[in-house]
């Protein structure tokens, strides 16, 4: 069992210790206000400590020289514009926005306050930025998107479920990123001769009925596409999958921790910690338009052997050896 440590890699490739102490000393005596903005829930943001730790490495300590204004939409998309407007009225020095929907709402609310994305699905395609190298405007940060995630997840699931023929995909249709992952999955499924059942959700109340549809259609496996909505429902999805003997996976470790069979995707903790580097640069005078948007560089495969046993599945030893973490 191997566990990766957060490296604190920053935008531009510098580490926390490499930043001149003088740059931090310039900020002595001033307290900055930062908005933390999420379309989901506080419980659906387990990587937040990585952001706070990253800020601390740069000398930014909550309650000392920074104040953080937390705003959660609790998966109610209609609340996003109002919450974004609150942060603008507070005249925060920067907004750290989770996912895709929150930074989109923040960008619509302000063209001047810097916005740092922690994990936007498709910042270019969704119109958040002009380009990865030169984002332009007031938005920069980290992208969650990586090539062929959908295909890799299908391959992993098929290694544990050799007869995999039909996969149900639960995805938030109100978010551009899950739509892209669904398309990736459908393209890979054609090559693998696996049938994909698309199960759209938009609010938490949709999730149970979507899961029931997966069982009715005799799915052999389930993929929950990661976003703030499905993240907040991860325990419900994982419990349902176990109770209905349905092998299930998602893109973030929290799903496997909640009882899902496995997870594979970008390391969210790493992305959040790297986002702290963007905040540090901005508070020291950098313009978001000059800070290139970075893509994931660390990926996590987590396998829950306890769940595999409950489902009567055997995880190949070769797959276990390649995992970053095993839950027993």
C-alpha positions as CSV (number, residue, x, y, z in Angstrom):
1,X,0.0,0.0,0.0
2,X,1.5,3.3,-1.1
3,X,0.2,6.8,0.0
4,X,1.3,9.8,-1.9
5,X,2.3,12.9,0.0
6,X,1.1,16.3,-1.0
7,X,4.1,17.9,-2.6
8,X,2.8,21.5,-2.6
9,X,3.8,22.0,-6.2
10,X,2.9,25.5,-7.2
11,X,2.0,27.3,-10.3
12,X,5.2,27.9,-12.2
13,X,6.9,24.9,-10.6
14,X,8.1,26.6,-7.4
15,X,7.8,25.1,-3.9
16,X,6.7,27.0,-0.8
17,X,10.2,27.2,0.6
18,X,11.6,28.6,-2.6
19,X,9.5,31.8,-2.3
20,X,11.6,34.8,-1.0
21,X,10.8,35.6,2.6
22,X,10.8,39.2,1.6
23,X,7.7,38.7,-0.5
24,X,5.8,37.5,2.5
25,X,7.3,40.2,4.7
26,X,5.7,42.8,2.4
27,X,2.3,41.8,3.7
28,X,3.0,42.3,7.4
29,X,0.3,44.3,9.1
30,X,-2.4,43.9,6.5
31,X,-5.3,41.4,6.9
32,X,-6.6,40.0,3.6
33,X,-10.1,38.7,3.0
34,X,-10.5,35.6,0.8
35,X,-13.8,34.2,-0.5
36,X,-14.1,30.4,-0.6
37,X,-17.0,29.5,-3.0
38,X,-18.5,26.1,-3.6
39,X,-21.6,25.0,-5.5
40,X,-21.8,22.0,-3.2
41,X,-21.7,21.5,0.6
42,X,-19.1,21.9,3.3
43,X,-19.2,18.1,3.8
44,X,-18.5,17.6,0.1
45,X,-15.2,19.5,0.4
46,X,-12.8,17.2,2.2
47,X,-9.8,18.6,0.3
48,X,-10.3,22.0,2.0
49,X,-7.6,21.3,4.6
50,X,-5.0,20.9,1.8
51,X,-5.8,24.5,0.7
52,X,-5.5,25.8,4.2
53,X,-2.2,23.9,4.7
54,X,-0.9,25.3,1.4
55,X,-1.7,28.8,2.5
56,X,-0.1,28.2,5.8
57,X,3.1,27.2,4.1
58,X,3.2,30.6,2.5
59,X,2.6,32.3,5.9
60,X,-1.1,33.0,5.3
61,X,-2.9,31.9,8.4
62,X,-6.7,32.0,8.8
63,X,-7.7,34.3,11.6
64,X,-4.3,36.0,11.6
65,X,-3.4,37.7,8.4
66,X,-6.3,36.3,6.3
67,X,-10.0,36.1,6.8
68,X,-11.9,33.5,4.8
69,X,-15.5,34.0,3.9
70,X,-17.1,30.6,3.2
71,X,-20.1,30.4,0.8
72,X,-21.7,27.1,-0.1
73,X,-24.7,26.8,-2.4
74,X,-25.6,23.3,-1.0
75,X,-26.2,22.0,-4.6
76,X,-28.9,24.6,-5.3
77,X,-27.6,26.2,-8.5
78,X,-30.1,29.1,-8.2
79,X,-28.2,30.3,-5.1
80,X,-24.9,30.8,-6.9
81,X,-25.5,34.3,-8.3
82,X,-26.6,35.6,-4.9
83,X,-23.7,34.1,-3.1
84,X,-21.2,35.4,-5.6
85,X,-22.7,38.9,-5.2
86,X,-22.2,38.6,-1.5
87,X,-18.5,38.0,-1.9
88,X,-18.3,40.9,-4.4
89,X,-20.0,43.3,-1.9
90,X,-17.5,42.2,0.8
91,X,-14.8,43.4,-1.6
92,X,-12.7,40.3,-1.0
93,X,-9.1,40.3,-2.3
94,X,-9.5,37.0,-4.1
95,X,-12.1,34.3,-4.6
96,X,-11.1,30.6,-4.4
97,X,-13.8,28.8,-6.4
98,X,-14.4,25.0,-6.5
99,X,-15.4,23.1,-9.6
100,X,-16.9,24.8,-12.7
101,X,-20.2,26.3,-11.6
102,X,-18.9,28.4,-8.7
103,X,-16.1,30.1,-10.8
104,X,-18.6,30.7,-13.6
105,X,-21.0,32.4,-11.2
106,X,-18.1,34.4,-9.7
107,X,-16.9,35.5,-13.1
108,X,-20.4,36.7,-14.0
109,X,-20.5,38.7,-10.7
110,X,-17.1,40.4,-11.1
111,X,-14.5,41.2,-13.7
112,X,-12.0,42.7,-11.3
113,X,-11.7,40.5,-8.2
114,X,-9.1,37.7,-8.9
115,X,-10.7,34.2,-9.1
116,X,-8.6,31.1,-8.4
117,X,-10.2,27.8,-9.6
118,X,-9.3,24.7,-7.5
119,X,-10.6,22.1,-9.9
120,X,-12.6,23.4,-12.9
121,X,-13.6,20.6,-15.3
122,X,-13.2,22.3,-18.6
123,X,-12.2,26.0,-18.0
124,X,-11.5,26.6,-21.7
125,X,-14.7,25.0,-23.1
126,X,-16.9,26.6,-20.4
127,X,-15.6,30.1,-21.2
128,X,-13.9,30.7,-17.9
129,X,-10.6,31.4,-19.6
130,X,-9.3,32.4,-23.1
131,X,-6.4,29.9,-23.1
132,X,-4.5,27.7,-20.7
133,X,-1.2,29.6,-21.2
134,X,-2.7,33.1,-21.2
135,X,-6.1,32.9,-19.4
136,X,-6.8,36.6,-19.7
137,X,-9.4,38.3,-17.6
138,X,-9.6,37.7,-13.8
139,X,-9.7,33.9,-13.7
140,X,-6.9,31.4,-13.3
141,X,-6.0,28.2,-11.3
142,X,-6.3,24.5,-11.8
143,X,-8.2,22.4,-14.3
144,X,-9.6,19.0,-13.3
145,X,-9.7,17.7,-16.8
146,X,-7.3,15.0,-18.1
147,X,-7.2,13.0,-21.3
148,X,-9.0,9.6,-21.4
149,X,-10.2,9.5,-17.8
150,X,-13.4,7.8,-19.0
151,X,-11.6,5.0,-20.8
152,X,-9.2,4.4,-17.9
153,X,-12.0,4.1,-15.4
154,X,-13.9,1.6,-17.6
155,X,-10.7,-0.5,-18.0
156,X,-10.2,-0.5,-14.2
157,X,-13.7,-1.5,-13.5
158,X,-13.5,-4.3,-16.1
159,X,-10.4,-5.7,-14.4
160,X,-12.5,-6.3,-11.3
161,X,-15.7,-7.2,-13.1
162,X,-14.5,-9.3,-16.1
163,X,-18.0,-9.8,-17.6
164,X,-18.7,-6.1,-17.6
165,X,-21.3,-5.4,-20.3
166,X,-23.5,-2.6,-19.1
167,X,-22.4,0.4,-17.1
168,X,-24.7,3.1,-15.6
169,X,-23.2,6.6,-15.4
170,X,-24.6,9.0,-12.8
171,X,-23.8,12.6,-13.8
172,X,-24.9,16.1,-13.0
173,X,-26.4,17.5,-16.2
174,X,-26.3,21.1,-14.7
175,X,-22.5,21.0,-14.8
176,X,-20.4,21.1,-18.1
177,X,-17.6,18.9,-16.7
178,X,-19.6,15.7,-16.1
179,X,-21.0,15.9,-19.6
180,X,-17.5,15.8,-21.0
181,X,-16.6,12.8,-18.8
182,X,-19.8,11.1,-19.9
183,X,-18.7,11.6,-23.6
184,X,-15.3,10.2,-22.9
185,X,-16.8,7.2,-21.2
186,X,-19.2,6.6,-24.1
187,X,-16.4,6.8,-26.7
188,X,-14.3,4.4,-24.8
189,X,-17.3,2.1,-24.2
190,X,-17.8,1.8,-28.0
191,X,-14.2,0.4,-28.4
192,X,-14.7,-1.9,-25.4
193,X,-18.2,-3.0,-26.5
194,X,-19.7,-2.0,-23.3
195,X,-23.2,-0.4,-23.1
196,X,-23.5,2.9,-21.3
197,X,-26.7,4.0,-19.5
198,X,-26.8,7.7,-19.0
199,X,-28.4,8.7,-15.7
200,X,-28.8,12.5,-15.4
201,X,-29.2,14.2,-12.1
202,X,-29.6,17.9,-11.3
203,X,-30.5,18.1,-7.6
204,X,-29.9,15.7,-4.6
205,X,-33.5,14.4,-4.8
206,X,-32.7,13.0,-8.3
207,X,-30.0,10.6,-7.2
208,X,-32.1,7.9,-5.6
209,X,-34.3,7.5,-8.6
210,X,-31.3,7.4,-10.9
211,X,-29.8,4.6,-8.9
212,X,-33.1,2.7,-9.0
213,X,-33.0,3.0,-12.8
214,X,-29.5,1.5,-12.9
215,X,-30.8,-1.6,-11.0
216,X,-33.9,-1.9,-13.2
217,X,-31.8,-1.8,-16.3
218,X,-29.5,-4.6,-14.8
219,X,-26.3,-2.6,-14.9
220,X,-23.1,-4.6,-14.2
221,X,-21.3,-1.6,-12.8
222,X,-21.8,2.1,-11.8
223,X,-19.7,5.2,-12.4
224,X,-20.5,8.3,-10.4
225,X,-18.9,11.3,-12.2
226,X,-17.3,13.6,-9.6
227,X,-18.7,17.0,-9.1
228,X,-20.0,18.9,-6.0
229,X,-23.5,17.3,-6.3
230,X,-22.4,13.7,-6.5
231,X,-19.7,14.3,-4.0
232,X,-22.3,15.4,-1.5
233,X,-24.2,12.2,-2.2
234,X,-21.2,9.8,-2.2
235,X,-22.3,7.9,0.9
236,X,-25.8,7.4,-0.4
237,X,-24.4,6.1,-3.7
238,X,-21.8,3.9,-2.1
239,X,-24.3,2.3,0.3
240,X,-26.9,1.8,-2.4
241,X,-24.2,0.1,-4.6
242,X,-23.2,-2.3,-1.8
243,X,-26.8,-3.1,-0.9
244,X,-27.6,-3.9,-4.5
245,X,-24.4,-5.7,-5.2
246,X,-23.4,-3.2,-7.8
247,X,-19.7,-2.5,-8.3
248,X,-19.3,1.3,-8.2
249,X,-16.5,3.8,-8.8
250,X,-15.9,7.5,-9.0
251,X,-13.1,9.9,-9.7
252,X,-12.1,11.0,-6.2
253,X,-10.8,9.2,-3.2
254,X,-13.7,10.3,-0.9
255,X,-16.0,7.9,-2.8
256,X,-13.8,4.9,-1.9
257,X,-13.5,6.2,1.6
258,X,-17.3,6.3,1.8
259,X,-17.6,2.6,0.8
260,X,-17.3,2.7,-3.0
261,X,-15.4,-0.1,-4.6
262,X,-12.7,2.1,-6.1
263,X,-11.8,5.5,-7.3
264,X,-9.5,6.9,-9.9
265,X,-8.8,10.5,-10.9
266,X,-6.9,13.6,-10.1
267,X,-5.6,14.0,-6.6
268,X,-7.9,16.8,-5.3
269,X,-5.7,17.5,-2.3
270,X,-2.8,18.2,-4.6
271,X,-4.9,20.6,-6.7
272,X,-6.2,22.5,-3.7
273,X,-2.7,22.8,-2.3
274,X,-1.4,24.1,-5.6
275,X,-4.3,26.6,-5.7
276,X,-2.7,28.1,-2.6
277,X,0.3,29.0,-4.7
278,X,-2.0,31.1,-7.0
279,X,-3.5,32.9,-4.0
280,X,-0.1,33.7,-2.7
281,X,1.0,35.1,-6.0
282,X,-2.1,37.2,-6.4
283,X,-1.8,38.6,-2.8
284,X,1.7,39.5,-3.7
285,X,0.6,41.5,-6.7
286,X,0.4,39.0,-9.6
287,X,-2.4,39.4,-12.2
288,X,-4.6,36.3,-12.8
289,X,-4.3,37.0,-16.6
290,X,-0.5,36.3,-16.4
291,X,-0.7,33.1,-14.5
292,X,-1.1,30.0,-16.7
293,X,-3.8,27.5,-15.8
294,X,-2.4,24.1,-14.8
295,X,-3.7,20.6,-15.3
296,X,-3.6,17.6,-13.0
297,X,-0.2,16.0,-12.6
298,X,-1.0,13.5,-9.8
299,X,-3.7,10.8,-10.0
300,X,-4.9,8.4,-7.3
301,X,-6.2,4.9,-7.6
302,X,-7.9,3.8,-4.4
303,X,-9.4,0.3,-3.9
304,X,-11.8,-0.6,-1.1
305,X,-11.1,-4.3,-0.4
306,X,-13.7,-4.4,2.3
307,X,-16.4,-3.5,-0.3
308,X,-14.9,-5.9,-2.8
309,X,-15.4,-8.7,-0.3
310,X,-18.9,-7.6,0.5
311,X,-19.7,-7.8,-3.2
312,X,-18.0,-11.2,-3.6
313,X,-15.4,-9.8,-6.0
314,X,-11.7,-10.6,-6.2
315,X,-9.3,-7.7,-7.0
316,X,-6.3,-8.9,-9.1
317,X,-3.1,-8.7,-7.2
318,X,-1.5,-6.7,-10.0
319,X,-4.2,-4.1,-9.7
320,X,-3.7,-3.9,-5.9
321,X,0.0,-3.5,-6.4
322,X,-0.6,-0.4,-8.6
323,X,-3.0,1.2,-6.2
324,X,-2.0,4.4,-4.3
325,X,-4.1,3.3,-1.3
326,X,-5.9,0.1,-0.2
327,X,-8.9,0.3,2.2
328,X,-9.2,-3.0,4.2
